[in-house]
């Protein structure tokens, strides 16, 4: 098995999610911020390139307005070096950006996704990457979600984060903790990858004995 050529993708770690009007509720935002910082530091130490992504909206937007404090990168990311910067306005970090070309030029074949939000920009980027032929890893404790209440119903931040993590592990990404990922890049430990059939069989078996 060849060693993955990884890039760490740090998505939208911006003040809006910490002190702004869209606060991350699960996992605890201070925990995820600390793990994002650890992941960046570990990537630098292991020679894994770091890509920082920032979402920007028009100046009239209630969230991520260009030039606002909320749109600015949080200091956990802003104070650390990176190898490439991507500004985006859509959920996927690939949409309307140079990310795909930058990765291809460096023969990157595996993306490690951190940042916010699990169910929106993270999931969109993961699915986009999979369809582009890239392998993906998702650090579940270096990410996070917010709750929603709309015409389709209510879901807590914990429910959204948990369900998306389970679904991503079933097909789209190797879902792991920051500790497991650091072990993988420093010691060569493989990350577990799931699949739809095994995930469904395990769920049916669990239900049968409940």
C-alpha positions as CSV (number, residue, x, y, z in Angstrom):
1,X,0.0,0.0,0.0
2,X,1.5,3.3,-1.0
3,X,1.8,6.2,1.5
4,X,-1.0,8.8,0.9
5,X,0.0,12.1,-0.5
6,X,-2.0,14.2,1.9
7,X,-3.1,17.8,2.2
8,X,-4.8,19.2,5.3
9,X,-7.8,21.3,4.3
10,X,-8.9,23.8,7.0
11,X,-12.3,25.0,6.1
12,X,-13.9,28.2,7.3
13,X,-12.4,28.5,10.8
14,X,-13.8,32.0,11.1
15,X,-15.0,34.2,14.0
16,X,-18.6,33.8,12.9
17,X,-18.6,30.3,14.3
18,X,-17.0,31.2,17.6
19,X,-18.0,34.7,18.7
20,X,-20.4,35.6,15.8
21,X,-24.0,34.8,15.0
22,X,-23.6,31.2,14.0
23,X,-21.9,29.6,17.0
24,X,-20.8,25.9,16.7
25,X,-22.6,23.9,19.4
26,X,-21.3,20.3,18.9
27,X,-18.6,19.3,19.5
28,X,-17.7,22.1,21.9
29,X,-16.1,24.8,19.8
30,X,-13.1,25.3,22.1
31,X,-12.4,21.5,21.8
32,X,-12.6,21.6,18.0
33,X,-10.5,24.8,17.7
34,X,-7.8,23.2,19.9
35,X,-7.8,20.1,17.7
36,X,-7.7,22.1,14.5
37,X,-4.6,23.8,15.8
38,X,-3.0,20.5,16.7
39,X,-3.8,19.1,13.3
40,X,-2.1,22.1,11.6
41,X,1.0,21.8,13.8
42,X,1.2,18.0,13.2
43,X,0.8,18.6,9.4
44,X,3.7,21.1,9.3
45,X,5.8,18.7,11.4
46,X,5.1,15.8,9.0
47,X,5.5,17.8,5.8
48,X,1.8,17.7,4.9
49,X,0.7,20.9,3.1
50,X,-2.0,23.0,4.7
51,X,-4.7,24.7,2.7
52,X,-6.7,27.4,4.5
53,X,-10.2,28.1,3.2
54,X,-12.2,31.2,4.0
55,X,-15.9,31.8,3.1
56,X,-16.8,35.3,2.2
57,X,-20.3,36.8,1.4
58,X,-21.4,40.2,0.1
59,X,-21.0,43.1,2.5
60,X,-24.8,43.1,3.0
61,X,-25.0,39.5,4.2
62,X,-26.0,38.7,7.8
63,X,-23.2,36.2,7.9
64,X,-19.6,36.2,6.7
65,X,-19.9,39.7,5.3
66,X,-16.7,40.7,3.5
67,X,-14.6,42.9,5.7
68,X,-16.5,42.0,8.9
69,X,-15.0,40.7,12.1
70,X,-17.2,37.6,11.7
71,X,-15.7,36.8,8.3
72,X,-12.2,37.0,9.6
73,X,-10.2,33.9,10.2
74,X,-10.1,32.8,13.8
75,X,-6.7,33.3,15.5
76,X,-6.1,29.6,15.8
77,X,-5.8,29.5,12.0
78,X,-4.8,33.1,11.3
79,X,-1.7,32.8,13.6
80,X,-0.4,29.7,11.9
81,X,1.4,29.3,8.6
82,X,-0.3,27.7,5.6
83,X,0.8,26.6,2.1
84,X,-2.2,27.8,0.1
85,X,-5.2,30.0,0.6
86,X,-8.6,29.6,-1.0
87,X,-11.4,32.1,-0.8
88,X,-14.9,30.7,-1.6
89,X,-18.5,31.8,-1.7
90,X,-20.2,28.3,-2.1
91,X,-20.2,25.3,0.2
92,X,-17.6,23.2,-1.6
93,X,-14.0,24.4,-1.4
94,X,-13.6,23.3,-5.0
95,X,-16.5,25.4,-6.4
96,X,-15.2,28.4,-8.3
97,X,-11.7,28.1,-6.8
98,X,-8.2,26.9,-7.9
99,X,-8.1,24.1,-5.3
100,X,-8.4,21.2,-7.7
101,X,-5.5,22.6,-9.9
102,X,-3.3,23.3,-6.9
103,X,-3.8,19.8,-5.5
104,X,-3.2,18.2,-9.0
105,X,0.0,20.1,-9.5
106,X,1.4,18.6,-6.2
107,X,0.0,15.1,-7.0
108,X,-2.1,15.2,-3.8
109,X,-4.3,12.1,-3.6
110,X,-5.8,12.3,-0.1
111,X,-7.5,15.2,1.6
112,X,-7.9,15.6,5.4
113,X,-10.9,17.8,6.2
114,X,-11.2,19.9,9.3
115,X,-13.2,23.1,10.1
116,X,-16.8,24.1,9.8
117,X,-19.5,23.0,9.3
118,X,-19.7,19.2,9.4
119,X,-22.9,19.1,7.5
120,X,-22.4,22.0,5.1
121,X,-19.1,23.0,3.7
122,X,-17.2,20.0,5.0
123,X,-19.7,17.5,3.6
124,X,-19.9,19.4,0.3
125,X,-16.1,19.4,-0.1
126,X,-15.8,15.7,0.9
127,X,-18.4,14.6,-1.7
128,X,-16.8,16.9,-4.4
129,X,-13.4,15.4,-3.6
130,X,-14.7,11.8,-3.8
131,X,-16.3,12.5,-7.2
132,X,-13.0,13.9,-8.4
133,X,-11.2,10.6,-7.5
134,X,-9.6,11.7,-4.3
135,X,-9.5,9.8,-1.0
136,X,-10.8,11.7,2.0
137,X,-10.3,11.8,5.7
138,X,-12.6,13.7,8.1
139,X,-11.5,14.6,11.7
140,X,-14.7,14.5,13.6
141,X,-13.4,16.3,16.7
142,X,-11.8,19.1,14.7
143,X,-15.2,20.0,13.1
144,X,-18.6,20.9,14.3
145,X,-22.3,21.7,13.7
146,X,-25.1,24.0,14.6
147,X,-28.8,23.2,15.3
148,X,-31.5,23.7,12.7
149,X,-35.3,24.3,12.9
150,X,-37.2,24.7,9.7
151,X,-40.2,23.4,7.7
152,X,-38.6,19.9,7.6
153,X,-38.3,19.7,11.4
154,X,-35.8,20.2,14.2
155,X,-32.3,18.7,14.6
156,X,-29.8,19.4,17.4
157,X,-26.2,20.1,16.6
158,X,-25.2,16.8,18.2
159,X,-27.7,14.9,16.0
160,X,-26.6,16.6,12.8
161,X,-22.9,16.0,13.5
162,X,-23.4,12.4,14.6
163,X,-25.5,11.4,11.6
164,X,-23.3,13.1,9.1
165,X,-20.2,11.5,10.6
166,X,-21.8,8.1,10.4
167,X,-23.0,8.6,6.8
168,X,-19.6,9.9,5.7
169,X,-17.8,6.9,7.2
170,X,-20.2,4.6,5.3
171,X,-18.9,5.7,1.9
172,X,-17.3,9.1,1.6
173,X,-14.4,9.4,4.0
174,X,-12.4,7.8,6.7
175,X,-13.8,9.4,9.9
176,X,-11.3,9.6,12.7
177,X,-10.2,11.6,15.7
178,X,-7.4,14.1,15.6
179,X,-5.3,11.7,17.7
180,X,-5.8,8.8,15.3
181,X,-4.9,11.0,12.4
182,X,-1.7,12.3,14.0
183,X,-0.7,8.7,14.7
184,X,-1.4,7.9,11.1
185,X,0.8,10.6,9.7
186,X,3.6,10.1,12.2
187,X,3.6,6.3,12.5
188,X,1.9,5.0,9.4
189,X,-1.2,3.6,11.2
190,X,-4.0,3.2,8.6
191,X,-7.3,4.9,9.2
192,X,-10.4,2.7,9.1
193,X,-12.6,3.1,6.0
194,X,-16.1,1.9,6.1
195,X,-18.6,0.9,3.3
196,X,-22.3,0.9,2.9
197,X,-22.8,-2.8,3.1
198,X,-20.8,-3.3,6.3
199,X,-22.4,-0.3,7.9
200,X,-25.9,-1.5,7.1
201,X,-25.2,-5.1,8.2
202,X,-23.8,-3.9,11.5
203,X,-26.9,-1.8,12.1
204,X,-29.2,-4.6,11.3
205,X,-27.3,-6.9,13.6
206,X,-27.5,-4.3,16.4
207,X,-31.2,-4.0,15.9
208,X,-31.7,-7.8,15.9
209,X,-30.2,-8.2,19.4
210,X,-31.8,-5.1,20.9
